[in-house]
Amino acid sequence: MATPMTASKFLEILRAEGLTVHEVGNWRTHNRNTKGPWGPVNGVVIHHTATSGTDSSVNLCYNGYTALPGPLCHGVIDKQGEIHLVGYGRANHAGLGDHDVLRAVVNESKLPHDNEADTDGNRHFYGFECINLGDGRDPWPEAQKEAIEKVSAAICRHHGWSAASVIGHKEWQPGKVDPRGFTMDGMRRRIAERLAGRGGGGGSEPDPKPAPSKPSYAPFPGAGFFHDGQKSPVITAMGRRLVAEGCNHYEDGPGPEWTDADRESYRAWQRKLGFKGRDADGIPGKVSWDQLKVPAT
């Protein structure tokens, strides 16, 4: 348990760890502090973005969207292992999680299964979004994993925490799967090595082979699914992917209800794929949907 460090100190310790850090907008004062307390802090939560592309992913994490205003984390870790600071203070990244998990993080003990969502994680955790589709196939470059290791070690070292204070979103909030593509136990071993002065990295643990027990992407629901008044998390997921692909006709960001903004954004996606005329009408078809790779909700 600790008082959050200042934004200046946060930047200082990340750069002292040898990381390349980019400051985005007014990140030092960009937060959700008016919605609740920030601190005491107890650990670090690692996420994946379910998006591709550095600029679009950073913009999404800075601004958020209608249902979830930004910042959506404190820093974005790109595929090259560079850090983009998008907020500092309370951020919409952890949501409600399990109080037993928080107790284990505070005590730096074995994590229990997360089966409740009753504790405000945005108050207690630093959060980092890592650019990855989260489908079990999108690779995690060594530079990116090393940056996760360095970021986590820098924060733990400053607060006097061990690697046990670093958890995945999937270990905190029931129903979450991120980060997907490496194990948090393996990452904690890397962080512990770095905190011990030996440096982590080295790729000592290979990425687990994907086990496609579930579809990686949302199946095409049919063109008739997309009509005025239709509401579904699939539509939000679709909108986020469209934004990530640079097809953004949203004023306030994607939401769960099908709107003209969704249709215009999808029309832009169809045209990007080379569809023309009636084939670019803004209503999803199976070919364009499969290429968009909307994450399963």
N, C-alpha and C positions, 0 to 999 in steps of 0.2 A: 504494500500500500504506500503510495507516494503522492506528493504534490506534483502536478504536471510541470515540466520544465518550461521555460520561456520559449517563444518561437525562435529567438536568436540562438539560444543554446541548442535547440533541436537541430537547426541548420548546421551549427558548429560541429556537433558530435557526428553527424552523418558525413560531413566532408572530412573530418578527422579520421574516419574509418576508411578513407580512400575512395569514396563514392563520388560519381559525377551527379550533381544536383542542380535541377532547373527550378527556378521560382516562377510560379504561374500567377499572374494577376495580383490581387491583393490577398494572397494566401494567408499572410500572418494574422489578418483580422476576419477572414472568411470562415464563418462557423455558424452553428445553430445554438449558441449559448443562451439566446432568449427563450428557447424551448425547454431548457432544463439544465441541470448542473453539469460541469465538466470537472471530473476528479472527485475523490482521489483516484489515481490511475493504478491499475494492478497488472497490466500485461499488454501484449500485442496480439492482434488478430490478423491473420493472413487470408486474403480472398483471391478469387480470379474474377476477371471482368465479364466473361462470356462475350467479349467483343474482339475485333481485330483492328489494327491500325493505331499508331501512337497518337496522332493529333486528335482523331475522333474520340478515342477512349479517354484521353486526358480532358477534353472538353466536356464529355459526359460526366466524368467524375467531379469536375469543378462545378458544373451547372446543375446536375441532377435532371429530373424531369417532373412532370406534373404531380405524380403520385408520391415522389420522393425528392424533395429539393436538395441541392448540393450544399456543402461538399459531401460526397459519398465516401470519403476517406481522408486521410491526411496526406498520403503520397501514392502516386502511381508508379509501378516498377515496369519499365518497358522490356522488350525482348533483348535489347542491348545491355541491360543491367543498369540503365540510368534512371534516376529518381526525379519525378515531377511533383513538387509540393503544390497541392491544390487547396489546402485548408489547414487551419490549426485551431484547436478547441473542440467543442462538441461537433461530431460529424455523423451523418446518417449512414453508418456502415455496419454496426453490429446488431442493432435492433434488440428485441427481447430474447434473452437466453436463460439458461438453467442456473439457478442460484447455487446448486451443488458444484457445478463446474467453476463458478467464480470462487467458491470457498477453496476448491482444490488449487486454483491458480494462486490465490493468496498464500496458501500453505505450501505451494510448490510440491504437491503430492500427486499421486496417480489420478488421472482424470476419470470421473464416472461417466456413464452413458448420459448424453443430454436428452432428457425426456420431458422437460418443462420449459415454458417460455414466460417467465415471471420476473425477470430482472433486467434492468436497463443497462445494456452493454455499451451504448454510446457514451455513457458517463465514465466508464471504467477502463476503456481500451484505446490504445493507439491502433489505427487501422491502415493497412496497405492493400491496394488493389493491384493485382499483377495481370498484365495483358495476356490473356489466353482464352480460347473459345470454351475451354472446360468440357470438351467432348471426349477426353481420354486419348485423342489422336493428335491434337495440336501439340507440337513439341515444346519442351521447356529448355531453352538453351542454357548451357552451363553458366554463362555470364548473368543470366536472370536469376538462377538459383543462388549463385554466389551473392548477388545483391540482396536477396531476401535474407540470407544468412548474415550479411554485414549490417543491414538495417536493424535486424532484430538484436544482434549482439551489441551494437552501439547503444541502443535504448536500455537493454538489460544491464550493461556495464554501468551506465550513468546512474541507474536507480538501485544498483546492487542486487539485481534479480539473477536467477539462474535461467537456463534455457527452458525450464518447466513453465515459465511465465509466457511462453509463446504458443499460441494455439491456432488451429484452423477454424474458419467460420462453421464448418461442418461439425466441429467438436463443441461449439457453443450454442448454436440455434437448431432445434429440431427441424428436419426436413431439408437442410442445406447440404450441398455436396462439395462446396469449394473449400480449399483448392483441390482440383482433381488433376492427377497426372504425376504426383509424387506423394510420399507419405509424410505426415507431420512428425512421426517418430524419427524418420531419417533426417528431416530438416533440423529437429531439435538436437540430434547428435552432432550435426555440422556446427550448429550454434555453440554447443557446449565445447567443442574443440577450439573454436575461435576464442571463446571466453577464457579458455585455459592457456591461451597464448600460442597454440600450435597452428592456428588457422584452420578453417574448415575446408570445404570445397573438395576438389579432386574427383568429384563424381563417384564417390565410394559406393553410392547406392543407385543402381540404374533405375530409370523410370519403369514403374510396373507396366506389364503388358495390359492393354485395355481388355476389360471383361465385359463385352456388350450384352449384359443380361437385360438391359433396357435399351430402347432406341436412343441414340445419341441426340437426335434432333426430333422436333415435333413433326409428326406425320402430317401430310397435306390434308386439311379438313374438308376440302371440296370448295369450289368457287361459291356455292350457295351459302356457305358459312359467313361470308363477308357481306353484310347488309346493314343498313342503318339500324341502330339500336342494339346490335350484337355486342355483348360484353364478354371478355374472356382474357385470362392472363396470357394466352397465346398471342393476342393482338398486341399487348404490351411488349412481349418478347420480340415479336416481329418488328415493331417500331424501333426498338433499341438496335436491332441488327441493321435496319435501314439507315438509321443515324450513323452507325459505325461505318457503313458503306458510302457515306456522303450523300445519301438521298434523303434530305431533311427538309420537309415542308411544314414542320410543326412550329407553332409559335411558343408553346409552353412545354414541349416534349411529349413523347408518346404516352398513351394511357390505355386502359383496358377496353374502351368503347370505340368501335369502328366509326371513323369520321372522314370527312372530305380530305383532311390532312393526311390520313393514312393512305387514302386512294391516290392522292397526288405524289406522295413519297414513293408508293409502290410503282406508280407509273414511271417515275424517274428511274427506279431500279430496272424495270422492264426495258426501258430505252437504253440503259447502260449495258444490258445484255445483248442489245441489237434488235429487239422487237420494235415493230413500227405499226402505225395505223391501228386497226382494231385489235391487234395483238398486244398493244400497249395501252390498255383501257384502265389500268389501275386495279383490276381485280386479279388476285393471285391465281396463277395456274400451276400445275404440278411441276413443270420444268423450271420455271423461275423460282418457285418455292423451294425446291430441292437445292438449288444453287445458292439460295440465301442462307441456308443452314441455321434455321431458327432453333435455339436450344429448347429441349423438352422442358416443360414447366412441371 
